[in-house]
Amino acid sequence: MTSRIPFIFRENAKKNKKTFISYLVCGDPSKNDTLIAMKIMADSGVDVIELGIPFTDPIADGPVIQKSIDRALKNNVSLKDVISVVEKFRKTNKKTAVVLMGYMNPVHKMGVEKFTKSINKNDIDGVLIVDSPPEESIDLNSSLKKYNKSHIYLASPTTTDQRMRSITQMSSGYVYYVTVKGITGSKLTDISTIKKNVAKIKKYSKNNIPVAVGFGIKDSKSAKQMSKFSDGIIIGSSIVELIHKHSNNKNVMKKNLTSYLSSISRAI
């Protein structure tokens, strides 16, 4: 099935609504809890779920997500397990887009062709590989295109203009703009520079690819602020922290996660 992501951004734009993208680590505190959280996300206004693939060396992630990945690895959660969670999610949800987000090592171990076939078979919409820039992911990019799946790339405040052009050319679905220099969980600071860089990505994009911003968005206020000049917002660390905080009380976790996500959805 073709990626849902372009359709979601187009439909939200028609409604003057921004696309809400959320992130969580698969397998923390368990695969079943991940499935429950994904269903809550879909019911609370999330349009795209980025599902984190546990990996032993998550260099781009901050302490909150690193600890979450460590807990998932202790549960022996593999890339195959992540895909199987999406397979179960699809039994009740055909609407919400799902992106697998992680590092290249698990994909290499599975094999690019086998990986993309599995993406297609299990109705996963796209892939974001943090440590695989455009020049190093030509095979993965062409394999995903074959199945009409989205390949999302990262751009950041330190991305050069030349690289920005190549990122927009190879990206499909959306460009993930990292709002701060540093790791996940960092604080937002220079809003004007973020706005300027989002505009620059749009200028370089020949195919009018949407730009979603992430890192540092923690509440409805910052979400609304970022949504004024982007096509979508991405929240990760705050969600991962909330799930972990209430991992011993599922009812409280469900209630608080629903409340938190719904407030963000309303704000954008």
VONUPA-174716 format. One line per 10 residues: number of its first residue (from 1); their letters; for each residue x, y, z of C-alpha. Coordinates in steps of 0.1 Angstrom, whole numbers, plus 5000, padded with zeros to 4 digits. Layout:
! residues N
NUM> a> X/Y/Z; ...
***
This chain:
! residues 268
1> mtsripfifr> 5000/5000/5000; 5012/5035/4992; 5024/5057/5021; 4995/5075/5038; 5018/5104/5048; 5014/5128/5017; 4976/5123/5019; 4975/5131/5056; 4995/5164/5052; 4973/5174/5022
11> enakknkktf> 4941/5168/5040; 4952/5186/5072; 4963/5216/5051; 4928/5218/5036; 4914/5219/5071; 4940/5245/5082; 4953/5220/5107; 4989/5210/5113; 5000/5174/5112; 5007/5159/5147
21> isylvcgdps> 5036/5133/5148; 5044/5115/5180; 5073/5092/5189; 5077/5063/5213; 5102/5035/5217; 5089/5000/5208; 5090/4976/5237; 5092/5000/5267; 5078/4990/5291; 5066/4960/5269
31> kndtliamki> 5054/4953/5233; 5018/4951/5245; 5021/4985/5263; 5035/5000/5230; 5005/4987/5212; 4981/5002/5238; 5000/5036/5236; 4998/5036/5198; 4960/5031/5199; 4957/5060/5224
41> madsgvdvie> 4978/5082/5201; 4956/5074/5172; 4924/5081/5193; 4939/5114/5206; 4946/5132/5174; 4980/5119/5164; 4983/5116/5126; 5017/5099/5123; 5034/5076/5148; 5072/5073/5147
51> lgipftdpia> 5080/5040/5163; 5115/5038/5177; 5137/5007/5168; 5158/4998/5199; 5196/5000/5192; 5226/4997/5214; 5242/5030/5204; 5215/5057/5200; 5239/5086/5195; 5213/5112/5186
61> dgpviqksid> 5190/5106/5215; 5190/5123/5249; 5189/5106/5283; 5151/5101/5284; 5150/5082/5251; 5183/5064/5257; 5170/5050/5290; 5138/5039/5272; 5158/5022/5245; 5179/5004/5272
71> ralknnvslk> 5147/4991/5288; 5134/4979/5255; 5167/4961/5248; 5165/4944/5282; 5132/4930/5269; 5151/4917/5239; 5130/4938/5215; 5143/4934/5179; 5135/4950/5146; 5113/4920/5138
81> dvisvvekfr> 5094/4926/5170; 5089/4963/5161; 5074/4952/5127; 5052/4926/5144; 5038/4953/5167; 5028/4974/5137; 5012/4943/5121; 4990/4939/5152; 4982/4977/5152; 4970/4974/5116
91> ktnkktavvl> 4944/4949/5126; 4923/4977/5141; 4938/5008/5125; 4942/5014/5087; 4942/5052/5090; 4971/5064/5111; 5005/5065/5094; 5034/5046/5110; 5071/5054/5105; 5099/5032/5117
101> mgymnpvhkm> 5126/5054/5132; 5161/5043/5143; 5196/5036/5132; 5211/5018/5102; 5227/4988/5119; 5195/4968/5125; 5185/4974/5089; 5219/4963/5076; 5216/4931/5097; 5182/4923/5082
111> gvekftksin> 5192/4934/5047; 5178/4964/5028; 5157/4944/5004; 5142/4922/5031; 5136/4952/5053; 5117/4972/5026; 5097/4941/5016; 5086/4937/5052; 5078/4974/5054; 5055/4970/5024
121> kndidgvliv> 5040/4937/5035; 5031/4951/5070; 5016/4983/5057; 5042/5006/5073; 5043/5040/5057; 5079/5052/5059; 5113/5050/5074; 5136/5075/5092; 5172/5063/5097; 5190/5088/5119
131> dsppeesidl> 5226/5080/5109; 5221/5074/5072; 5225/5107/5052; 5213/5109/5015; 5247/5100/5000; 5249/5068/5021; 5213/5056/5016; 5208/5055/4979; 5199/5017/4979; 5174/5021/5008
141> nsslkkynks> 5159/5052/4991; 5154/5035/4957; 5140/5003/4974; 5115/5023/4994; 5105/5042/4963; 5098/5009/4945; 5070/5003/4971; 5058/5039/4972; 5070/5043/5008; 5082/5075/5025
151> hiylaspttt> 5118/5081/5032; 5122/5108/5058; 5155/5126/5063; 5167/5150/5091; 5178/5186/5086; 5193/5207/5114; 5206/5242/5122; 5240/5231/5110; 5229/5217/5077; 5246/5235/5048
161> dqrmrsitqm> 5225/5249/5019; 5240/5223/4995; 5230/5194/5018; 5196/5210/5024; 5190/5208/4986; 5200/5171/4985; 5178/5163/5015; 5147/5179/5000; 5154/5160/4967; 5156/5126/4983
171> ssgyvyyvtv> 5130/5130/5011; 5095/5119/5007; 5066/5122/5032; 5082/5151/5051; 5115/5166/5061; 5121/5163/5099; 5137/5196/5109; 5157/5193/5142; 5151/5226/5159; 5182/5226/5182
181> kgitgskltd> 5219/5217/5180; 5221/5187/5202; 5202/5156/5213; 5166/5148/5218; 5150/5165/5249; 5169/5198/5244; 5152/5231/5250; 5139/5254/5223; 5157/5287/5222; 5161/5307/5189
191> istikknvak> 5126/5307/5174; 5134/5332/5146; 5163/5310/5133; 5140/5279/5133; 5114/5299/5113; 5141/5311/5089; 5155/5275/5083; 5120/5260/5078; 5114/5287/5051; 5148/5278/5035
201> ikkysknnip> 5139/5241/5033; 5106/5250/5016; 5124/5273/4992; 5148/5245/4982; 5121/5219/4979; 5111/5214/4942; 5083/5189/4952; 5068/5211/4980; 5076/5185/5006; 5061/5193/5041
211> vavgfgikds> 5084/5203/5069; 5077/5190/5104; 5097/5203/5134; 5108/5183/5164; 5132/5184/5194; 5122/5207/5223; 5085/5207/5219; 5070/5197/5253; 5036/5213/5257; 5006/5228/5238
221> ksakqmskfs> 5022/5263/5240; 5055/5253/5223; 5035/5231/5199; 5013/5260/5188; 5043/5283/5185; 5061/5258/5162; 5030/5250/5142; 5026/5286/5130; 5053/5283/5104; 5057/5245/5099
231> dgiiigssiv> 5035/5218/5084; 5036/5196/5114; 5051/5191/5149; 5069/5161/5164; 5070/5152/5201; 5091/5124/5215; 5109/5128/5249; 5079/5141/5268; 5057/5112/5256; 5084/5086/5264
241> elihkhsnnk> 5089/5101/5299; 5051/5101/5306; 5048/5064/5295; 5077/5054/5318; 5065/5075/5348; 5031/5057/5348; 5043/5023/5336; 5032/5006/5369; 4997/5019/5366; 4982/5014/5332
251> nvmkknltsy> 4949/5032/5339; 4968/5064/5350; 4991/5061/5320; 4962/5058/5296; 4944/5088/5312; 4974/5111/5313; 4986/5102/5278; 4952/5108/5264; 4949/5142/5281; 4984/5152/5271
261> lssisrai> 4981/5143/5234; 4946/5157/5231; 4958/5191/5244; 4986/5192/5218; 4962/5181/5190; 4937/5209/5199; 4966/5235/5200; 4977/5229/5165
***
